[in-house]
Each structure stands twice: as C-alpha cells, then as structure tokens.
Amino acid sequence: MGEAKVEAFENQSRLANAAPCVMDSETNRPVAGLMNFNMHYLATLNLNDPYAWMDWVPTTTHEIIHALGFTQWMFNSFRNAEG
C-alpha cells in the first residue's frame, strides 16, 4: 500500500489539513486518512459556549473530504466507469 504525507502547520493561519495516508495497492483508493487540527485555534475555544464548536463543522467536513481522497495530487488517479 502507498503512503501520503500531510504538511505540518507552517503558519498559524491554517485551521486544519488532511489527506489519505494509506492507499489500496490494487485500486489506489484511500483506505485510511489523517486529519490534523491546529491546536493554536482549538485552544482559543470557549468550552462553556455550546455553539463554539459550530464554526469547526464546515472545516471538519472539508478535511474529511480530503481524507477520502479528494486532493489535487490524486485527481490523476481517479478511475472512470471503465476502470
């Protein structure tokens, strides 16, 4: 199985990043993914506010999509219906 790397947080403006990290050797489809959240921003959350996490829902959804394989470097690996 192939492996992929997720970039470390080089600047504090990035909330999160994600990528597939283990690929099936036959289909080249992701079988595991990795998500990283910037602890700098998570540490600023007001945990007493029940809505504080709502700002992270779109970010988390976006990163899950990347972990599933929708990344720029994988577009050339996508297969059509004929294989």
Rosetta constraint file for C-alpha pairs under 8 A:
AtomPair CA 1 CA 22 HARMONIC 6.22 0.50
AtomPair CA 1 CA 23 HARMONIC 5.24 0.50
AtomPair CA 1 CA 24 HARMONIC 5.29 0.50
AtomPair CA 1 CA 25 HARMONIC 4.64 0.50
AtomPair CA 2 CA 21 HARMONIC 7.75 0.50
AtomPair CA 2 CA 22 HARMONIC 5.71 0.50
AtomPair CA 2 CA 23 HARMONIC 5.05 0.50
AtomPair CA 2 CA 24 HARMONIC 7.12 0.50
AtomPair CA 2 CA 25 HARMONIC 6.66 0.50
AtomPair CA 2 CA 28 HARMONIC 7.92 0.50
AtomPair CA 3 CA 20 HARMONIC 7.91 0.50
AtomPair CA 3 CA 21 HARMONIC 5.06 0.50
AtomPair CA 3 CA 22 HARMONIC 4.89 0.50
AtomPair CA 3 CA 23 HARMONIC 6.40 0.50
AtomPair CA 4 CA 19 HARMONIC 7.17 0.50
AtomPair CA 4 CA 20 HARMONIC 6.40 0.50
AtomPair CA 4 CA 21 HARMONIC 4.59 0.50
AtomPair CA 4 CA 22 HARMONIC 6.80 0.50
AtomPair CA 5 CA 19 HARMONIC 7.28 0.50
AtomPair CA 5 CA 21 HARMONIC 6.55 0.50
AtomPair CA 6 CA 17 HARMONIC 7.02 0.50
AtomPair CA 6 CA 18 HARMONIC 6.18 0.50
AtomPair CA 6 CA 19 HARMONIC 5.99 0.50
AtomPair CA 6 CA 34 HARMONIC 7.54 0.50
AtomPair CA 7 CA 17 HARMONIC 7.46 0.50
AtomPair CA 9 CA 14 HARMONIC 6.93 0.50
AtomPair CA 9 CA 38 HARMONIC 7.19 0.50
AtomPair CA 12 CA 38 HARMONIC 7.52 0.50
AtomPair CA 12 CA 40 HARMONIC 7.15 0.50
AtomPair CA 14 CA 38 HARMONIC 6.99 0.50
AtomPair CA 15 CA 37 HARMONIC 6.12 0.50
AtomPair CA 15 CA 38 HARMONIC 5.24 0.50
AtomPair CA 15 CA 41 HARMONIC 6.84 0.50
AtomPair CA 15 CA 59 HARMONIC 7.62 0.50
AtomPair CA 16 CA 35 HARMONIC 7.23 0.50
AtomPair CA 16 CA 36 HARMONIC 5.45 0.50
AtomPair CA 16 CA 37 HARMONIC 4.30 0.50
AtomPair CA 16 CA 38 HARMONIC 5.53 0.50
AtomPair CA 16 CA 59 HARMONIC 7.35 0.50
AtomPair CA 16 CA 60 HARMONIC 8.00 0.50
AtomPair CA 16 CA 63 HARMONIC 7.22 0.50
AtomPair CA 17 CA 35 HARMONIC 5.83 0.50
AtomPair CA 17 CA 36 HARMONIC 5.36 0.50
AtomPair CA 17 CA 37 HARMONIC 6.70 0.50
AtomPair CA 17 CA 63 HARMONIC 6.14 0.50
AtomPair CA 18 CA 33 HARMONIC 7.25 0.50
AtomPair CA 18 CA 34 HARMONIC 5.45 0.50
AtomPair CA 18 CA 35 HARMONIC 4.23 0.50
AtomPair CA 18 CA 36 HARMONIC 6.16 0.50
AtomPair CA 18 CA 63 HARMONIC 5.30 0.50
AtomPair CA 18 CA 64 HARMONIC 7.15 0.50
AtomPair CA 18 CA 66 HARMONIC 5.68 0.50
AtomPair CA 18 CA 67 HARMONIC 5.37 0.50
AtomPair CA 19 CA 33 HARMONIC 5.72 0.50
AtomPair CA 19 CA 34 HARMONIC 5.68 0.50
AtomPair CA 19 CA 35 HARMONIC 6.83 0.50
AtomPair CA 19 CA 63 HARMONIC 7.74 0.50
AtomPair CA 19 CA 66 HARMONIC 5.20 0.50
AtomPair CA 19 CA 67 HARMONIC 4.22 0.50
AtomPair CA 19 CA 68 HARMONIC 7.34 0.50
AtomPair CA 19 CA 69 HARMONIC 6.68 0.50
AtomPair CA 19 CA 71 HARMONIC 7.15 0.50
AtomPair CA 20 CA 30 HARMONIC 5.62 0.50
AtomPair CA 20 CA 31 HARMONIC 7.55 0.50
AtomPair CA 20 CA 32 HARMONIC 5.88 0.50
AtomPair CA 20 CA 33 HARMONIC 3.93 0.50
AtomPair CA 20 CA 34 HARMONIC 6.13 0.50
AtomPair CA 20 CA 66 HARMONIC 7.00 0.50
AtomPair CA 20 CA 67 HARMONIC 4.50 0.50
AtomPair CA 20 CA 68 HARMONIC 6.09 0.50
AtomPair CA 20 CA 69 HARMONIC 5.58 0.50
AtomPair CA 21 CA 30 HARMONIC 7.19 0.50
AtomPair CA 21 CA 31 HARMONIC 7.92 0.50
AtomPair CA 21 CA 32 HARMONIC 5.74 0.50
AtomPair CA 21 CA 33 HARMONIC 4.90 0.50
AtomPair CA 21 CA 34 HARMONIC 6.16 0.50
AtomPair CA 21 CA 67 HARMONIC 7.80 0.50
AtomPair CA 22 CA 30 HARMONIC 5.83 0.50
AtomPair CA 22 CA 31 HARMONIC 5.69 0.50
AtomPair CA 22 CA 32 HARMONIC 5.13 0.50
AtomPair CA 22 CA 33 HARMONIC 6.76 0.50
AtomPair CA 23 CA 27 HARMONIC 7.99 0.50
AtomPair CA 23 CA 28 HARMONIC 5.30 0.50
AtomPair CA 23 CA 29 HARMONIC 5.34 0.50
AtomPair CA 23 CA 30 HARMONIC 4.38 0.50
AtomPair CA 23 CA 31 HARMONIC 5.56 0.50
AtomPair CA 23 CA 32 HARMONIC 7.19 0.50
AtomPair CA 24 CA 28 HARMONIC 4.88 0.50
AtomPair CA 24 CA 29 HARMONIC 5.38 0.50
AtomPair CA 24 CA 30 HARMONIC 6.23 0.50
AtomPair CA 24 CA 31 HARMONIC 6.28 0.50
AtomPair CA 28 CA 77 HARMONIC 7.20 0.50
AtomPair CA 29 CA 69 HARMONIC 7.35 0.50
AtomPair CA 30 CA 67 HARMONIC 7.90 0.50
AtomPair CA 30 CA 68 HARMONIC 6.29 0.50
AtomPair CA 30 CA 69 HARMONIC 6.05 0.50
AtomPair CA 32 CA 67 HARMONIC 7.55 0.50
AtomPair CA 32 CA 68 HARMONIC 7.87 0.50
AtomPair CA 33 CA 67 HARMONIC 4.60 0.50
AtomPair CA 33 CA 68 HARMONIC 6.62 0.50
AtomPair CA 34 CA 67 HARMONIC 6.11 0.50
AtomPair CA 35 CA 63 HARMONIC 6.67 0.50
AtomPair CA 35 CA 64 HARMONIC 7.46 0.50
AtomPair CA 35 CA 67 HARMONIC 6.94 0.50
AtomPair CA 37 CA 42 HARMONIC 7.67 0.50
AtomPair CA 38 CA 42 HARMONIC 6.62 0.50
AtomPair CA 39 CA 43 HARMONIC 5.81 0.50
AtomPair CA 40 CA 44 HARMONIC 7.03 0.50
AtomPair CA 41 CA 45 HARMONIC 7.16 0.50
AtomPair CA 45 CA 52 HARMONIC 6.31 0.50
AtomPair CA 45 CA 53 HARMONIC 7.75 0.50
AtomPair CA 46 CA 52 HARMONIC 6.28 0.50
AtomPair CA 47 CA 52 HARMONIC 6.88 0.50
AtomPair CA 51 CA 55 HARMONIC 7.90 0.50
AtomPair CA 53 CA 57 HARMONIC 6.99 0.50
AtomPair CA 55 CA 59 HARMONIC 7.59 0.50
AtomPair CA 56 CA 60 HARMONIC 5.95 0.50
AtomPair CA 57 CA 61 HARMONIC 6.09 0.50
AtomPair CA 58 CA 62 HARMONIC 6.07 0.50
AtomPair CA 59 CA 63 HARMONIC 6.24 0.50
AtomPair CA 60 CA 64 HARMONIC 6.14 0.50
AtomPair CA 61 CA 65 HARMONIC 6.45 0.50
AtomPair CA 62 CA 66 HARMONIC 6.69 0.50
AtomPair CA 63 CA 67 HARMONIC 6.23 0.50
AtomPair CA 64 CA 68 HARMONIC 6.22 0.50
AtomPair CA 65 CA 69 HARMONIC 6.82 0.50
AtomPair CA 65 CA 70 HARMONIC 5.89 0.50
AtomPair CA 66 CA 70 HARMONIC 4.75 0.50
AtomPair CA 66 CA 71 HARMONIC 5.49 0.50
AtomPair CA 69 CA 74 HARMONIC 6.66 0.50
AtomPair CA 70 CA 74 HARMONIC 6.80 0.50
AtomPair CA 70 CA 75 HARMONIC 7.24 0.50
AtomPair CA 71 CA 75 HARMONIC 6.66 0.50
AtomPair CA 74 CA 78 HARMONIC 6.92 0.50
AtomPair CA 79 CA 83 HARMONIC 5.44 0.50
